Amino acid sequence: MPKTLEVKCTESECELDMFELHYTYDMPEETTVADFSCPYCGSTDGLEEIAL
C-alpha cells in the first residue's frame, strides 16, 4: 500500500487543521513534507508532519 503522510499547517492565520497526502507507488522515496504547500493558505514554511 502506498505511504500516507498526515500534515498540519502551523501558520497562525491558517484555518486548516490537518490534511493527508496519499502517495502513489511512483512517488520518489526522498519526498518529504517540504516538497508540498498548504492547500488552504499556500504556505510552505508552516507545514509539519504529524507523527502517529
VMD Tcl script that draws the C-alpha trace (Angstrom):
set ca {
  {0.00 0.00 0.00}
  {1.34 3.50 -0.82}
  {2.50 5.70 2.02}
  {0.12 8.20 3.65}
  {1.55 11.39 5.14}
  {-0.50 13.36 7.67}
  {0.34 17.08 7.73}
  {-0.68 20.12 9.75}
  {-0.23 23.80 8.93}
  {1.16 25.88 11.79}
  {0.64 29.32 10.22}
  {-1.32 31.45 12.71}
  {-3.70 32.82 10.05}
  {-4.48 29.41 8.51}
  {-7.81 27.75 9.32}
  {-6.76 24.28 8.10}
  {-6.47 21.71 10.89}
  {-4.75 18.86 9.04}
  {-4.71 17.03 5.73}
  {-3.43 13.75 4.33}
  {-1.21 13.13 1.34}
  {-1.75 9.74 -0.26}
  {1.33 8.84 -2.28}
  {1.23 6.74 -5.42}
  {3.65 3.90 -5.94}
  {5.64 6.18 -8.27}
  {6.39 8.83 -5.61}
  {10.18 9.13 -5.10}
  {11.42 7.80 -1.74}
  {13.11 11.12 -0.89}
  {9.79 13.05 -0.99}
  {9.12 14.87 2.30}
  {6.61 17.37 3.68}
  {8.98 20.14 2.49}
  {8.01 19.31 -1.11}
  {4.39 20.46 -0.60}
  {2.43 23.59 0.25}
  {-0.71 24.10 2.32}
  {-3.81 23.71 0.11}
  {-5.64 26.37 2.15}
  {-3.17 29.24 2.73}
  {-0.38 28.28 0.32}
  {2.36 28.32 2.97}
  {5.37 26.08 2.51}
  {7.15 27.05 5.73}
  {4.32 26.23 8.15}
  {3.84 22.58 7.28}
  {4.77 19.86 9.76}
  {4.38 16.10 9.55}
  {2.09 14.63 12.21}
  {3.85 11.71 13.89}
  {1.42 8.99 14.93}
}
mol new
graphics top color blue
foreach p $ca { graphics top sphere $p radius 0.5 }
foreach p [lrange $ca 0 end-1] q [lrange $ca 1 end] { graphics top cylinder $p $q radius 0.2 }
display resetview
